[in-house]
Amino acid sequence: MIPATDSHVRYVGRFDFKDPEGPRCEWSASTVELALRGSNLKARIRETGQDQLQVVVDGSPTQVIKLEKGDQTYDIANNLPFGNHLVQLVKRSEAWVGMTQFLGYDVDGSLQMPKKPKHVIEVIGDSISCGFGNEGKSHEEHFKIDTENAYMTYGAIAARDLGADFVDLAWSGRKMWPDNTMPEIYDFAFPDDKTSPWDMKKDVPSVIVINLATNDFGKENPDEKSWTEAYAAFIGRLRVRAPKAKIYCAYGPMMSDNWPPGTKALTTLKRYLSDVVALREAAGDKNLRALEFTSQDEVDGIGSDWHPSVKTHQKMAKVLADAIRQEVRW
C-alpha cells in the first residue's frame, strides 16, 4: 500500500493534511491525480457520507464510484494496457454530502510525478457551480446525489480546455449577502468547520470567477447599497490573496426578468454588478469585469429543479474559456 501522503500523488483543491492517516476533503471537484505506470490501481478511502467520485483515465471519464461509509478499498482501474496512465478521482458531490479521506493506493507498477499546470481557475458559487442536477432528466426531478456532477460544471470544463487546475468553492443555496453567504465559509478547508483555516498562500488562482446572485435575487431584490458594498468588500479580500488575478463577476444562466414576477431581477442585477465594478475601479482595481452566461435554453435540456444541464454548462464553459483566452492570454 502506497501511503496517501506519498509525494507522487497530487491533490488539487482544498485538502487538509492534519490527519496523518491521509488527506481529507469536502469541497466539490476536489481531485486526486496519480500518474500510474502499470495496469491496475486500487484506492483505500474513508467516507463519512454518501459522496461519489468520477474516475477519469487518460482524460476520459470511466466509472462513477459511490462511496460507502467507513473504510473501503475500491477498484479504480483494472487491466489497462501496461504503461503510463493519468488517473484522476474527482469528487462529484458537494461539501455537505460528506467528507472523503484518502488512506492509500495499491498499484501493480509504480507512481510517477504528475505534471502540475501553471495556472489555477477558482470558482466561487452556489448550486450552479456545484453541478446541482446537471445530469437530471428534467426540471421536474428533484435533487439526487446521483445527478450532481462537479466534473461536468462550466468551471471544470473550461479549466480542462485551458490546461489549468480547477478549484470549486461552491455550496447550494449560498448567497453573497446578507445571510447564508459564501464569504463566511470561503476561508476554510472544510466549509462547515470554522476551525479549519485554509492556507491562502497555496494554489493562488490566476483567474477567479464569482457566480453568486441567483439565490440573492430569488424572492426579492436585495438592498442595492448593502449588496454591492458586500460584494466589493469580498473582492477586496480576494485581492489580498490574489492581487494579479483576473476576476469575473459572473451571472446567469438561471436568472431572468420574468422571475420573480415584477422584480426585473436580471436587469437589476446587471446594474448592481456595474456598481460593484465601479466601486472596485475607484479603489484602483482594474482587473475585473462582469461576465454574462446567457439564460438557459430548453432546447439544451433543463436539469433537476430548473438547474442548468450538462449541455448548458458546456456552453457556459466556452464563454468563460473564450474570455480567458482573449483577456488573460496564458
N, C-alpha and C positions, 0 to 999 in steps of 0.2 A: 504494500500500500504506500503510494507516494503521499506525503503529508499535504494537506490543503494549502499550507503556507510555503510550499516549495517555490523557489524563485522563478521557476519556469512557467508558473501559472499566472496569467494576467487577469486582474479583476477590474472591470470597467463600471464605474458608478460609485455609489456610497456604500462601501463595505467597511464594517467595523472589525478590527483585528484584536480586540482586547481579550477575547476568549482564546486561550492557547490551543483549544481543540480545532479551531478553524474560523474563517471569516463568516460574518453574518450580514444579511441584507434584508431590506423591506421594500425599498422604492421600486417602482415599475422599471422594467427593462434593465435591471442590474444584470451584468453579463460576466460569465466566466469564459475565458478564452484559453484553449490548450492547443499547442502545435504538436500534434502526435506524429511520431514516426513508428508506425505499426499498423495493426488492422482491427484492434479491439480496445474498447475503453469502457470502464465502469466507474461510477461515482458513488461515494458514501455521503448521504445527505440527511440532515436532521431538519424536520419541518414542524412548525407549531400550529399551522392552519391547514389550508387547502390550496396552496399555491400550485401553479402549473408552470412548467419550463418548456420553452421551444428549443428543440435541438436543431442546430444548423451545422451541416457538414460541408466544408468546401464551398460555402456561400449559398447552399440550398437547404431550405427547411426540410427536415425529415419527420421525426416523430414529436408528439407532444407528451410530456411526462406529467401525469397527475400525481403529485407528491402525497404520500400518506404521513399522518402524524407520527412523530418519533423518528428513530434512526432506521434507515433502509438503504440497501445497495441497489442501484439502478443500472441496467444495461443502457449505455449511451450510444455506442456504435459497435456493430458486430460485423465481422467478416468483410471489412473494407479491403480493397486491394492493398497489399502491404506496401507502405511507402509513407510519404509526407501528407498529412491532412490537417486542416484547421477546423477544430471543433469548438462550437460556442453553445453555451447554455444560457438562455435569455429568459428572465422572469416575465412571463406574460401578464401576470395578475398584479393588482396594485397593492399598496402597502398594508391596508387594513386586513387583507386576506390572510396574512401570516408572515412570520419570519422564517427565512431559509438560511441554513448554515451548512457550509461545505466542509466535510471532515476528511476527505482523502480521495485518491484516484488509483485505480488499477489499470495498467496498460501492459500489452504484450510486447512492447518495444521500449521506447523512451520518449521523453518530452523535450522539445526544443524551445527556444525562446521566441515567442510570438513577436511580430513587428508592431511597434506602437506608433499610431498615426501622430502627425504633428499638431493636429487641431482637435478641439472638443466643441461640440454643439450641446448647449444646455437648454432644455425646455422647461419652463415653469408654468404649470397649468392645472386644469381641472379634469373632469371625466373625459373630455375630448382627447386630451393629451395622454390619458391613460390607455386609450383604446377601448373604452367602455362600449360594449355591444357592437364593436365594428365587424364582428363575424355573425351577428344576429341576422335572422331571416327577414324580419320586418319590424316596423315601428311598434307593432302590437306585442312583440316579445319583450318581456321584462329582463332585468339583469340576471345573467348566469355567468359564473366564473369561466365556463367553457367558451363563451363568446367574446371574452375580453382578451385582446392580443396586443400587448405593447410593442412587440416586434414589428407589427404592421401599422404603426402610427406614422403620421406625417413626419415627425422629427426623426424617427429611426430610419425611415426610408430615405429621407434627404441626407442623413449622415452617411448611410451606406453609399449613396450616389456620389457623394463628395469625398469619400475615403476618410471620414472623421470618426472619432469616438462620439458616443451619444450618451448623455446623462438626462434621465427623465424624472423630473421632480414635480410630480402631479398627484392629485388626490381628488376623487369625485366629490362634487358639491362645494368645493372650496371657492373662495372669493378673494378679491383684493381688499375690500373694505365693506362694512365695519366689523363683521363677525365671521367666525369660521374661515379665517383667512390663510392663504399660503404664506405670506410674510411671517406669520407667527410660528410656522414649523420649518421654514426654509433652512435654518441654521443647524439642523440636526441630522446625524447619521440615520437615526430611526425617528421618523416624523411624529410618532406617538410617545416619544421618550425625551423629555427636556433635559435629561442628564447625559445625553449622548452628543455632545458638541462635535460638529464636523470641522476638520482642519481645512480652512478656506484657502490654504496655500497649495492644496492638492487639486490637480485636474482643473486648473484655471481655464475657463472657456474662452474661445476666440469669438464665438457667437452666442448670444443669449436671446431666446425667444420667450417673451411673456405673453401667454394667451389666457388671460383672466378677464372676464366680464359677463359671460353667459349667465352665471348664477347671480351676479351682482344686479343685473337688469331683469331677472326672471319674473319678478312680481311688479315692481315699480322702479322707476329710475332713481338711483341714489343721489344724495345731495351733491351737486357739482363741485363745489369748493372742497368739501371734505374728501370726496373720492379722488379728485385729481391731485390734491396735495398728498394723499396717502400713496398714490401710485408714484408720483415724482420722488417722494421720500424713499420708497423701496428701491427705485432705480439708483438713488444716491448710495444706498447700502451696497448694491451690486457693483457700483463703480469703485468702491474701496477695494473690493476683491479683484475686479477685472477692469482696470482703467482703460485698456485698449480695445475691449470687446465691442463688436457691433451689436447693438441692442435693437431688437424688433418688438414693437408693441403691437402684437397681432390681435385680430378679432375675426369672428366667424368660425365655422360656417353655419351655426345653428340659430343665429340671430337674424331678425328681420324687423321691418316697421309694422308688420301685421300682428305681432305678438310680443308682449301683452297688448290687448286692444287699447288704442288711444294713447299709447306712450311714445310711439315713434322711437323705439328702443335703439335701433341700429343707427339712425340719423343722430340721435342724442349721443350715443357712444362715440361716433366719429368726431363730434365736436369736443367731447371730453378729452379724447386722446390728442386732439390738436392742442388743447390746453396743456396737457402733460408734456408734450414735446416742447412747447413754448417755455414752460417753466424750467425744464432742464437746459434748454438752449440759453436761457437767461443766466443760468448758473455756469455756463461755459461748456456744456456738454453738447457737442455737435455730431457725435457718432451714434445717432439713433433715429428711428423713424417708425411711423405706423405701417403695418403690413396687413393687407386685407386678404382673407380667404373667403372667396365668394360663397354665397348661400348654397347649401347642398341641393342637388337636383334629384328628383325621384327616379329619373332615368338611370342613375348610378346606384340605385338601391338605397334604402334607409335602414340603419341598424336599430338595435334594441332601444326602445323608449326614445325614438326620434334622433338617435345619435348617428354621426357620420359612418358610412360603410367603409370597407377597405378601399373601394374604388374612389370614394371621396378623399380619403387620406392620401391616396396616390396622387390625386390632383393637387392637394394642398402641398404635398412634398415637392412637386415640381415648381410651384410658386416660390416656395422657400429656397430651394436649391438654385433656381434661376437668379433670385435676388442676391444670394451669397456670391454666386459666380460673378455677377456684374458689379457688386458694390464692395466685396471684401477681397476678391481676386486672390485666392490662395495659389 
